[in-house]
Amino acid sequence: MCFLNLYNIYKYRVNKKLSSIINELPFQDNDLLKAMKYSMFSGGKRLRPCLVYGIGKMFKVNMTTLDIISSAIECIHIYSLIHDDLPCMDNDDFRRGRQSCHIKYTEYTALLAGNALHALAFNILSKNCMPGVSDQKRINMIHELSNSIGSTGMCIGQMLDLEKITKFNLSQLKITNLYKTAFLIRLSVRLAYFAAHNFSTIILSYLDVFSISFGLAFQMQDDILDMHKDVLKREYRIEKHNSLKNITVPLKVNLDVLKDQVNKLCDKSFLALNNLQKIGFNITFLKSLIQFSIKDN
């Protein structure tokens, strides 16, 4: 099966599961649930769930289990985007060509919608049936999730991102992106692997190199795209907010340096996948996912 067909199948699976989960929640007519749905089904790439499915397929993990893992991780991802757009953070009025959650609804509704999705992720991972996953494995997965998104993961990355307007260089960008983005990418890979029947520290080390390198490259590519928008964004913020805070990447960063970093990180990610291929694993989907997510943008 070609990459795009498989990719669309994975997107369909996670969307169907997320829709089922959220539609079973109470207060469907309340703006809180409407805001959760609005942000969840806003046309995202579902990169992290597709990573879960890709890794799970490679290690023969039950698809029902992968549905649960991918749904939990996507709830975390969407919650982070809702909060990122808030006036106290990145102060963005639009997300993926549509009004941000706090513009479509209200600031307090967006804040609570993000909080609700954060809580829902733990609910999904803790209570739903995951064939082949023992209680101890489930606890380990929940521990990994909490480690990857709090003060040792995504939240500290977001804090570093907000602080970097006064001090900034390429090294700091890498550290920020590691915590802000790459650890959630690594989480997607790790949780799928933890659900597998066999465990190897060597295989996990290859997966970590692959996912961290991929995550850093993915965020840097996004930074490059943002750099093209920064001049207009700055002018807009000066006019509307009289503030320059929270621009994703300051213009003083050399664009060619970032592009070179993206290429090197992609090569490192491919090398880790090649090491997995040498010991008998099919890496075709994962290599295509890197190409699709980074190289083709």
C-alpha positions as CSV (number, residue, x, y, z in Angstrom):
1,M,0.0,0.0,0.0
2,C,1.3,3.5,-0.9
3,F,2.3,5.9,1.9
4,L,-0.5,8.4,1.4
5,N,-3.2,5.7,1.4
6,L,-1.8,4.3,4.7
7,Y,-1.4,7.8,6.1
8,N,-5.1,8.6,5.4
9,I,-6.2,5.3,6.9
10,Y,-4.4,6.2,10.1
11,K,-5.8,9.7,10.2
12,Y,-9.3,8.2,9.7
13,R,-8.8,5.7,12.5
14,V,-7.7,8.3,15.1
15,N,-10.4,10.8,14.0
16,K,-13.1,8.2,14.3
17,K,-11.8,7.1,17.8
18,L,-11.5,10.7,19.0
19,S,-15.0,11.5,17.7
20,S,-16.4,8.5,19.5
21,I,-14.7,9.4,22.8
22,I,-15.6,13.1,22.8
23,N,-19.2,12.4,21.7
24,E,-19.7,10.2,24.7
25,L,-18.9,13.0,27.2
26,P,-21.7,14.8,29.0
27,F,-22.8,18.4,28.3
28,Q,-22.6,18.1,24.5
29,D,-24.5,21.4,24.1
30,N,-22.1,23.3,26.3
31,D,-19.5,25.6,24.7
32,L,-16.8,23.7,26.5
33,L,-17.5,20.6,24.5
34,K,-18.1,22.6,21.3
35,A,-14.7,24.3,21.8
36,M,-13.0,20.9,22.3
37,K,-14.5,19.6,19.1
38,Y,-13.8,22.7,17.2
39,S,-10.1,22.5,18.0
40,M,-9.8,18.8,17.8
41,F,-11.3,18.5,14.3
42,S,-9.7,21.6,12.7
43,G,-7.9,19.7,9.9
44,G,-4.6,18.8,11.6
45,K,-2.0,16.5,10.1
46,R,-2.3,14.0,12.9
47,L,1.5,13.5,12.7
48,R,1.8,12.1,16.2
49,P,-1.0,9.5,15.9
50,C,0.5,8.4,12.5
51,L,3.8,7.9,14.2
52,V,2.0,5.8,16.8
53,Y,0.4,3.6,14.1
54,G,3.6,3.4,12.1
55,I,5.7,2.3,15.0
56,G,3.0,0.0,16.2
57,K,2.7,-1.7,12.9
58,M,6.4,-2.2,12.8
59,F,6.3,-4.0,16.1
60,K,3.0,-5.8,15.5
61,V,1.0,-4.0,18.3
62,N,-2.7,-4.5,18.4
63,M,-4.6,-1.8,16.4
64,T,-7.1,-1.2,19.2
65,T,-4.2,-0.5,21.5
66,L,-2.8,2.0,19.0
67,D,-6.1,3.7,18.7
68,I,-6.1,4.4,22.5
69,I,-2.4,5.6,22.5
70,S,-2.8,7.9,19.5
71,S,-6.0,9.4,20.8
72,A,-4.5,10.2,24.2
73,I,-1.4,11.8,22.6
74,E,-3.5,13.9,20.1
75,C,-5.6,15.2,23.0
76,I,-2.3,16.5,24.6
77,H,-1.2,18.0,21.3
78,I,-4.5,19.9,20.7
79,Y,-4.6,21.1,24.2
80,S,-1.1,22.6,23.8
81,L,-2.2,24.4,20.6
82,I,-5.3,25.9,22.2
83,H,-3.1,27.3,25.0
84,D,-0.3,28.4,22.7
85,D,-2.8,30.7,20.8
86,L,-4.0,32.4,24.0
87,P,-3.2,36.2,24.4
88,C,-1.0,35.4,27.4
89,M,1.1,33.0,25.2
90,D,1.6,33.4,21.4
91,N,-1.4,35.6,21.0
92,D,-2.5,34.2,17.6
93,D,-6.0,34.9,16.3
94,F,-5.9,32.1,13.7
95,R,-4.9,28.5,13.6
96,R,-4.8,26.5,10.3
97,G,-6.7,29.3,8.5
98,R,-9.6,29.3,11.0
99,Q,-10.2,31.4,14.1
100,S,-8.3,30.3,17.2
101,C,-10.4,28.7,19.9
102,H,-10.4,31.8,22.1
103,I,-11.5,34.0,19.2
104,K,-14.2,31.6,18.1
105,Y,-15.5,31.1,21.7
106,T,-14.0,33.0,24.6
107,E,-10.6,33.2,26.3
108,Y,-11.9,31.3,29.4
109,T,-13.6,28.7,27.3
110,A,-10.4,28.0,25.4
111,L,-8.4,27.8,28.6
112,L,-10.9,25.3,30.0
113,A,-11.1,23.3,26.7
114,G,-7.3,22.9,26.8
115,N,-7.5,21.8,30.4
116,A,-10.3,19.3,29.6
117,L,-8.4,17.8,26.8
118,H,-5.3,17.5,29.0
119,A,-7.3,15.6,31.6
120,L,-9.1,13.5,28.9
121,A,-5.7,12.2,27.6
122,F,-5.0,10.6,31.0
123,N,-8.5,9.3,31.2
124,I,-8.2,7.6,27.8
125,L,-4.9,6.0,28.6
126,S,-5.8,4.8,32.0
127,K,-9.3,3.3,31.5
128,N,-9.7,2.0,28.0
129,C,-9.0,-1.6,26.9
130,M,-5.5,-2.1,25.4
131,P,-5.1,-5.7,24.4
132,G,-1.7,-7.1,25.2
133,V,-0.9,-4.2,27.7
134,S,-0.5,-5.3,31.3
135,D,-1.3,-3.0,34.2
136,Q,2.4,-2.4,34.8
137,K,2.9,-1.4,31.2
138,R,-0.1,0.9,31.4
139,I,1.4,2.6,34.5
140,N,4.7,3.0,32.8
141,M,3.0,4.6,29.8
142,I,1.1,7.1,32.0
143,H,4.4,7.9,33.7
144,E,6.1,8.5,30.4
145,L,3.2,10.7,29.3
146,S,3.4,12.9,32.4
147,N,7.2,13.2,32.2
148,S,7.0,14.3,28.5
149,I,4.5,17.1,28.9
150,G,5.1,18.8,32.3
151,S,8.1,20.6,33.8
152,T,10.4,18.0,32.4
153,G,8.9,18.2,28.9
154,M,6.6,20.3,26.8
155,C,5.7,22.9,29.5
156,I,9.3,23.9,30.2
157,G,9.8,24.0,26.5
158,Q,6.9,26.4,26.1
159,M,8.3,28.5,29.0
160,L,11.7,28.7,27.3
161,D,10.0,29.7,24.1
162,L,8.2,32.6,25.8
163,E,11.4,33.7,27.5
164,K,13.8,33.6,24.5
165,I,13.0,37.1,23.0
166,T,15.7,38.6,25.2
167,K,18.4,35.9,24.8
168,F,18.5,33.8,21.8
169,N,20.9,31.7,19.7
170,L,20.9,28.4,17.8
171,S,21.9,26.3,20.8
172,Q,19.0,27.7,22.8
173,L,16.7,27.1,19.9
174,K,17.6,23.4,19.9
175,I,17.1,23.1,23.7
176,T,13.7,24.9,23.4
177,N,12.6,22.7,20.5
178,L,13.8,19.5,22.3
179,Y,11.4,20.1,25.2
180,K,8.6,21.9,23.4
181,T,8.2,19.6,20.4
182,A,10.7,16.7,20.2
183,F,9.7,15.1,23.5
184,L,6.1,14.7,22.4
185,I,7.3,13.2,19.2
186,R,9.4,10.8,21.2
187,L,6.5,10.0,23.4
188,S,4.4,8.9,20.4
189,V,7.2,6.5,19.4
190,R,7.9,5.3,22.9
191,L,4.3,4.5,23.9
192,A,3.7,2.5,20.8
193,Y,6.9,0.5,21.4
194,F,6.1,0.0,25.1
195,A,2.9,-1.7,24.0
196,A,4.9,-4.2,22.0
197,H,5.5,-7.7,23.4
198,N,9.3,-7.5,23.3
199,F,11.6,-4.9,24.7
200,S,15.2,-4.1,23.9
201,T,17.3,-1.1,25.1
202,I,19.2,-1.2,21.9
203,I,16.0,-0.9,19.8
204,L,14.7,1.8,22.1
205,S,17.9,3.8,21.7
206,Y,17.5,3.7,17.9
207,L,13.9,4.8,18.3
208,D,14.9,7.7,20.6
209,V,17.5,8.9,18.1
210,F,15.0,8.7,15.3
211,S,12.2,10.5,17.1
212,I,14.3,13.2,18.7
213,S,16.1,14.0,15.4
214,F,12.8,13.9,13.6
215,G,11.1,16.1,16.2
216,L,13.9,18.7,16.1
217,A,13.9,18.8,12.3
218,F,10.1,19.1,12.2
219,Q,10.1,22.1,14.6
220,M,13.0,23.8,12.8
221,Q,11.2,23.4,9.5
222,D,8.2,25.0,11.1
223,D,10.4,27.8,12.4
224,I,11.7,28.4,8.9
225,L,8.2,28.7,7.6
226,D,7.4,31.1,10.5
227,M,10.4,33.2,9.6
228,H,8.8,34.1,6.3
229,K,5.8,35.4,8.2
230,D,7.7,37.3,11.0
231,V,8.0,40.7,9.3
232,L,4.2,40.9,8.7
233,K,3.6,39.4,12.1
234,R,5.8,42.0,13.9
235,E,4.1,44.9,12.0
236,Y,0.7,43.5,13.0
237,R,1.6,43.2,16.6
238,I,3.2,46.6,16.8
239,E,0.0,48.0,15.4
240,K,-2.4,45.9,17.4
241,H,-0.6,45.1,20.6
242,N,2.4,47.5,20.6
243,S,4.5,44.4,21.5
244,L,7.0,42.1,19.8
245,K,6.8,39.3,22.3
246,N,6.5,35.6,21.5
247,I,7.7,35.7,17.8
248,T,8.6,32.1,17.1
249,V,12.1,32.7,15.7
250,P,13.8,36.1,15.8
251,L,14.9,37.3,12.4
252,K,18.5,37.5,13.5
253,V,18.8,33.6,13.1
254,N,20.4,32.8,9.8
255,L,17.9,31.0,7.5
256,D,20.7,29.0,5.8
257,V,21.9,27.7,9.1
258,L,18.5,26.5,10.1
259,K,18.0,24.7,6.7
260,D,21.4,23.0,7.1
261,Q,20.4,21.9,10.6
262,V,17.1,20.4,9.3
263,N,19.0,18.4,6.6
264,K,21.5,17.1,9.2
265,L,18.8,16.1,11.6
266,C,16.9,14.3,8.9
267,D,20.0,12.4,7.9
268,K,20.5,11.4,11.6
269,S,16.9,10.3,11.8
270,F,17.2,8.2,8.6
271,L,20.4,6.6,9.9
272,A,18.6,5.5,13.1
273,L,15.9,3.9,10.9
274,N,18.5,2.2,8.7
275,N,19.9,0.6,11.9
276,L,16.4,-0.8,12.6
277,Q,16.1,-2.0,9.1
278,K,19.4,-3.9,9.4
279,I,17.9,-6.0,12.3
280,G,14.8,-6.9,10.3
281,F,12.2,-4.1,10.7
282,N,10.3,-2.5,7.9
283,I,11.0,1.3,8.0
284,T,9.3,2.3,4.7
285,F,6.3,4.1,6.2
286,L,8.5,6.0,8.7
287,K,11.0,7.2,6.1
288,S,8.1,8.4,3.9
289,L,6.6,10.2,6.9
290,I,9.8,12.2,7.4
291,Q,9.9,13.0,3.7
292,F,6.2,14.0,3.8
293,S,6.4,16.1,7.0
294,I,9.7,17.9,6.4
295,K,11.4,17.4,3.1
296,D,8.2,18.2,1.0
297,N,7.4,21.4,2.9
